[in-house]
Structure formats: structure tokens, C-alpha cells
């Protein structure tokens, strides 16, 4: 599960990406899941676009594809969403989820 800070970082990285996966009238099938897995293996962060012919809801499509690919949803915006799955070793360095310790007053 990604923290808010990590999602913001991924959204900033994903802003300039072009969609590499398009979901159309065939919706989410095994071939599309294989393509998404291959894209995640190569890029870690991918943009997916729902075409007008897709009958799935954007949230439903994002949850289904993320669950099938073992990925996290970084953003859902309009008809596009970002999926993130860290590679081994990770290329994208996420901000830490730990809060910095407060300095004591003297």
C-alpha cells in the first residue's frame, strides 16, 4: 500500500507518460493482463487509458487490472490511471513513509 507522499511522487513522474495500455471493448482479458505485466516489468510505472468503447467503470477497471497484476493504483484521473509495481531491484526510489523525528527545544 502506497502512502500519500509516495502517490504524489508517482503522480509527478507519471504526468508526462503516454498510455502504454488501452482498454477497449474486449475489456480486461488474459492477453491484456500479460501486456500490463510485461509493461510493469519494464517500466515500474505505467499509464492505462480506457477507450470510449470500454463498458467498465474507471474504478472497477483500475481495481481489476491492479489486482490481476499485483500492482498499486497511484492515480485515477478521468479515463486514465497509473499503476505501479516495484521491479527487483527498484529503479524508482519512493520517498520514505517514516515521519522525521521532531527536534527537542532547548
Secondary structure, DSSP 4 states (H G I P E B T S, - for coil): ---HHHHHHHHHHHTTPPPSEEE-TT-S-HHHHHHHHHHHHHHSEEEEEE-TT--S-HHHHHHHHHHHHT-EEEEEETTEEEEE---SS-SSPPPP-SPPPPPPP-
